Amino acid sequence: MIPLSIFLIIWLVLLLAYVALAFISIVQMMRFALVGKMAYFSTFIFLSVAAIIILIVSIYLTTVDWTLNLSFGEIITQQIPIL
């Protein structure tokens, strides 16, 4: 049995990696791109979409009961009928 909280920890680690890569991407965009209105606008759109998606996923994750366990026992012990 696998606790669901393991998936939350994995999601948080992946979210941290995404934030680090997004930060590097934004720094590169602002440092080497033509700094103008379009660069700031595209950065704003990128950050806005990322924030909205993270907010929606976070709201959904608050509805999950993280104390439950995930069991694969029934799936593994079932016999698959031969066609």
Rosetta constraint file for C-alpha pairs under 8 A:
AtomPair CA 1 CA 69 HARMONIC 5.88 0.50
AtomPair CA 1 CA 70 HARMONIC 5.45 0.50
AtomPair CA 1 CA 71 HARMONIC 4.65 0.50
AtomPair CA 1 CA 72 HARMONIC 6.99 0.50
AtomPair CA 1 CA 73 HARMONIC 7.98 0.50
AtomPair CA 2 CA 6 HARMONIC 7.45 0.50
AtomPair CA 2 CA 69 HARMONIC 5.38 0.50
AtomPair CA 2 CA 70 HARMONIC 4.99 0.50
AtomPair CA 2 CA 71 HARMONIC 6.50 0.50
AtomPair CA 3 CA 7 HARMONIC 7.92 0.50
AtomPair CA 3 CA 66 HARMONIC 7.50 0.50
AtomPair CA 3 CA 67 HARMONIC 6.92 0.50
AtomPair CA 3 CA 68 HARMONIC 6.18 0.50
AtomPair CA 3 CA 69 HARMONIC 4.27 0.50
AtomPair CA 3 CA 70 HARMONIC 6.01 0.50
AtomPair CA 4 CA 8 HARMONIC 6.90 0.50
AtomPair CA 4 CA 66 HARMONIC 5.36 0.50
AtomPair CA 4 CA 67 HARMONIC 6.77 0.50
AtomPair CA 4 CA 68 HARMONIC 6.06 0.50
AtomPair CA 4 CA 69 HARMONIC 5.63 0.50
AtomPair CA 4 CA 70 HARMONIC 6.42 0.50
AtomPair CA 5 CA 9 HARMONIC 6.32 0.50
AtomPair CA 5 CA 66 HARMONIC 5.28 0.50
AtomPair CA 5 CA 67 HARMONIC 7.00 0.50
AtomPair CA 6 CA 10 HARMONIC 6.25 0.50
AtomPair CA 7 CA 11 HARMONIC 6.08 0.50
AtomPair CA 8 CA 12 HARMONIC 6.19 0.50
AtomPair CA 9 CA 13 HARMONIC 6.24 0.50
AtomPair CA 10 CA 14 HARMONIC 6.21 0.50
AtomPair CA 11 CA 15 HARMONIC 6.00 0.50
AtomPair CA 12 CA 16 HARMONIC 6.13 0.50
AtomPair CA 13 CA 17 HARMONIC 6.32 0.50
AtomPair CA 14 CA 18 HARMONIC 6.16 0.50
AtomPair CA 15 CA 19 HARMONIC 6.19 0.50
AtomPair CA 16 CA 20 HARMONIC 6.25 0.50
AtomPair CA 17 CA 21 HARMONIC 6.21 0.50
AtomPair CA 18 CA 22 HARMONIC 5.93 0.50
AtomPair CA 19 CA 23 HARMONIC 6.03 0.50
AtomPair CA 20 CA 24 HARMONIC 6.35 0.50
AtomPair CA 21 CA 25 HARMONIC 6.10 0.50
AtomPair CA 22 CA 26 HARMONIC 6.08 0.50
AtomPair CA 23 CA 27 HARMONIC 6.11 0.50
AtomPair CA 24 CA 28 HARMONIC 6.15 0.50
AtomPair CA 25 CA 29 HARMONIC 6.10 0.50
AtomPair CA 26 CA 30 HARMONIC 6.12 0.50
AtomPair CA 26 CA 43 HARMONIC 6.91 0.50
AtomPair CA 27 CA 31 HARMONIC 5.90 0.50
AtomPair CA 28 CA 32 HARMONIC 5.77 0.50
AtomPair CA 28 CA 33 HARMONIC 7.46 0.50
AtomPair CA 29 CA 33 HARMONIC 5.13 0.50
AtomPair CA 29 CA 39 HARMONIC 7.28 0.50
AtomPair CA 30 CA 34 HARMONIC 7.72 0.50
AtomPair CA 30 CA 35 HARMONIC 6.29 0.50
AtomPair CA 30 CA 39 HARMONIC 7.16 0.50
AtomPair CA 31 CA 35 HARMONIC 7.81 0.50
AtomPair CA 33 CA 39 HARMONIC 7.07 0.50
AtomPair CA 34 CA 39 HARMONIC 6.93 0.50
AtomPair CA 35 CA 39 HARMONIC 5.86 0.50
AtomPair CA 35 CA 40 HARMONIC 7.43 0.50
AtomPair CA 36 CA 40 HARMONIC 6.54 0.50
AtomPair CA 37 CA 41 HARMONIC 5.97 0.50
AtomPair CA 38 CA 42 HARMONIC 6.00 0.50
AtomPair CA 39 CA 43 HARMONIC 6.13 0.50
AtomPair CA 40 CA 44 HARMONIC 6.05 0.50
AtomPair CA 41 CA 45 HARMONIC 6.20 0.50
AtomPair CA 42 CA 46 HARMONIC 6.06 0.50
AtomPair CA 43 CA 47 HARMONIC 6.12 0.50
AtomPair CA 44 CA 48 HARMONIC 5.94 0.50
AtomPair CA 45 CA 49 HARMONIC 6.06 0.50
AtomPair CA 46 CA 50 HARMONIC 6.19 0.50
AtomPair CA 47 CA 51 HARMONIC 5.97 0.50
AtomPair CA 48 CA 52 HARMONIC 6.11 0.50
AtomPair CA 49 CA 53 HARMONIC 6.19 0.50
AtomPair CA 50 CA 54 HARMONIC 6.12 0.50
AtomPair CA 51 CA 55 HARMONIC 5.96 0.50
AtomPair CA 52 CA 56 HARMONIC 6.16 0.50
AtomPair CA 53 CA 57 HARMONIC 6.19 0.50
AtomPair CA 54 CA 58 HARMONIC 5.95 0.50
AtomPair CA 55 CA 59 HARMONIC 6.13 0.50
AtomPair CA 56 CA 60 HARMONIC 6.31 0.50
AtomPair CA 57 CA 61 HARMONIC 6.09 0.50
AtomPair CA 58 CA 62 HARMONIC 6.35 0.50
AtomPair CA 59 CA 63 HARMONIC 7.15 0.50
AtomPair CA 60 CA 64 HARMONIC 7.25 0.50
AtomPair CA 72 CA 76 HARMONIC 6.21 0.50
AtomPair CA 73 CA 77 HARMONIC 6.09 0.50
AtomPair CA 74 CA 78 HARMONIC 6.06 0.50
